[in-house]
Each structure stands twice: as structure tokens, then as C-alpha cells.
Amino acid sequence: MNKKKNRNDPEAVSFAQARDELFSHVLRCGVIEALPEHQKDWFDDTMLYLADRYEDLSEEELSQLRVLGERFCQPVQRKNETVESGAA
């Protein structure tokens, strides 16, 4: 049976703390403005750091953290929606 993680689960707390710490590092280090190859290097180093700091996180959770961090660094993509006016 698939166990759903909640706030009382230590693994869920560790993941949430690691995620918040990663986002904080991204903002403080200016990774968002960096070139893609520099972002990759930064994420490689930072994920090693987070793996050491949060030893109870699985490889899958660390992978999920990286995906979240990389998405966090991507620019906002706005959809160009045309608004049709009903006024004549």
C-alpha cells in the first residue's frame, strides 16, 4: 500500500526543509540570472550538499528536489490570450 506522507512524517518534514533551503539558496546565490551551464554546475554542487545535510532523503526525493529547483529557476511563461470584446 502506498503510504502518503504528512507533516508528522519525519521524511516529509526533511523533504520540505530541504526544498525550502534549496529555494532560499537559489534566491540568495542569484542562480536564476545565471547561464544554463552555470546553473547546472551550481545544482550539481548544491545537490551534493543537500544529500549530505539531509541523509534520510532517498535518491528519488533528491531527484525531485532538483527538478523543483530547476523549475523554480525558469522564467515565467505567460500565455498570450486574446480577449474578445463583446461591445459593438
Backbone torsions as a table, in degrees:
resi	resn	phi	psi	omega
1	MET	NA	139.0	-178.3
2	ASN	-80.6	119.6	-178.3
3	LYS	-87.5	125.2	178.6
4	LYS	-85.7	132.6	-179.2
5	LYS	-84.6	140.5	177.0
6	ASN	-130.5	-177.6	-176.2
7	ARG	-63.4	-23.2	-179.7
8	ASN	-82.4	-14.6	-179.6
9	ASP	-79.3	121.7	-178.3
10	PRO	-57.7	-34.0	179.2
11	GLU	-66.9	-39.4	179.0
12	ALA	-66.6	-37.9	178.7
13	VAL	-65.5	-43.8	179.3
14	SER	-62.4	-42.6	179.4
15	PHE	-62.6	-45.2	-179.5
16	ALA	-64.0	-40.8	178.2
17	GLN	-65.7	-43.6	179.3
18	ALA	-63.3	-41.7	178.5
19	ARG	-61.7	-47.6	-179.8
20	ASP	-63.1	-39.7	178.7
21	GLU	-65.6	-42.1	178.1
22	LEU	-60.6	-48.1	-180.0
23	PHE	-61.2	-40.2	178.5
24	SER	-62.5	-44.3	177.9
25	HIS	-62.0	-42.6	179.8
26	VAL	-57.5	-46.1	-178.1
27	LEU	-68.4	-42.3	-177.9
28	ARG	-70.3	-34.4	-174.6
29	CYS	-89.2	-4.8	178.4
30	GLY	69.4	29.3	-177.0
31	VAL	-64.9	-29.8	-176.9
32	ILE	-59.8	-36.7	-178.7
33	GLU	-85.9	-5.5	-175.7
34	ALA	-75.1	158.1	174.8
35	LEU	-66.5	152.4	-178.0
36	PRO	-53.9	-40.2	-179.9
37	GLU	-68.8	-31.4	176.0
38	HIS	-73.3	-36.3	175.8
39	GLN	-61.2	-43.3	-179.4
40	LYS	-60.6	-47.3	178.7
41	ASP	-60.5	-43.3	-179.6
42	TRP	-62.6	-44.8	179.8
43	PHE	-65.6	-38.5	177.0
44	ASP	-56.5	-49.7	-179.4
45	ASP	-66.5	-44.2	-176.8
46	THR	-67.1	-36.5	179.2
47	MET	-68.4	-33.7	174.3
48	LEU	-63.3	-42.8	177.7
49	TYR	-61.0	-47.2	-179.1
50	LEU	-66.0	-35.1	177.9
51	ALA	-64.1	-37.8	177.0
52	ASP	-72.1	-40.1	-176.9
53	ARG	-71.9	-37.1	-178.7
54	TYR	-116.9	74.8	-174.7
55	GLU	-63.7	-22.8	-177.7
56	ASP	-80.6	-6.1	177.9
57	LEU	-79.7	138.4	179.4
58	SER	-79.0	168.1	176.6
59	GLU	-60.0	-38.1	178.7
60	GLU	-63.4	-43.3	179.6
61	GLU	-66.0	-38.9	177.0
62	LEU	-64.6	-38.2	177.2
63	SER	-64.1	-42.6	177.8
64	GLN	-62.7	-39.2	178.1
65	LEU	-61.5	-43.3	-179.6
66	ARG	-62.9	-43.7	178.3
67	VAL	-59.8	-44.6	178.6
68	LEU	-60.9	-44.2	179.7
69	GLY	-63.7	-42.9	179.4
70	GLU	-65.8	-38.0	176.8
71	ARG	-66.8	-37.0	179.4
72	PHE	-61.2	-30.6	-178.3
73	CYS	-83.3	-13.6	-177.4
74	GLN	-76.3	144.1	178.5
75	PRO	-67.1	153.8	178.8
76	VAL	-67.6	132.3	177.0
77	GLN	-106.6	117.3	-179.2
78	ARG	-99.1	139.9	176.5
79	LYS	-85.1	134.5	175.6
80	ASN	-86.1	104.0	-179.8
81	GLU	-105.5	132.7	176.1
82	THR	-89.3	131.4	179.8
83	VAL	-99.2	118.6	179.7
84	GLU	-89.9	131.1	-179.2
85	SER	-93.1	133.6	179.4
86	GLY	-87.9	-6.3	-179.3
87	ALA	-77.7	138.7	178.9
88	ALA	-114.7	NA	NA
